[in-house]
């Protein structure tokens, strides 16, 4: 009888350990974001690694795009996401530096951001798609020195060369620059360029930046960042926005 009880306890302990092991594995699997496949007007978008969060920042609904235009963006998504990741430049490895296209403007250099500042992508939007060209804008954001988020926009053009989408140039000679972001009645954050943020004039940029700080400080203290869509990059910040 004692032998039976000992064997039963041993078996129970083993089964309990086995269940715990599998539950931990399942738990870890559950919390790992492997992305998804999104279907828009019959066009499938693979929102998966690599560059998962860059792909999640693509704003495609509400952009008045045809099925054909959406298919062009779907084909170009891996290349656009890779370029976006290189602009963020959060990877400090030497190999990453070599992969950056010298024709692409550096947001870090324009905004004088050191490598310790985490630069993130908010939204890729304003799509203009033709047979051989895709034009769009990208909104970036980072934590400013005053403890609030600073938003910045730049513009890009991809061209189809030998059946491959590649970065060709910037759509404008200068970025749109600093953005003023406000919530809509739907609680989404809408951003518009600061009108006098002329980047070619450092003094004007500093003045515009000061205006931006004054106008957005109250809103940033009162609310947390909102996503532009269910899987917006704003949801995946490393550092929470202060209340």
PyMOL commands that set and color helices and strands:
alter all, ss='L'
color gray80, all
select helices_A, chain A and resi 2-31+52-56+67-88+94-98+107-111+202-222+233-236
alter helices_A, ss='H'
color red, helices_A
select strands_A, chain A and resi 36-40+43-47+120-129+133-143+149-161+164-169+177-183+189-193
alter strands_A, ss='S'
color yellow, strands_A
deselect
rebuild
show_as cartoon
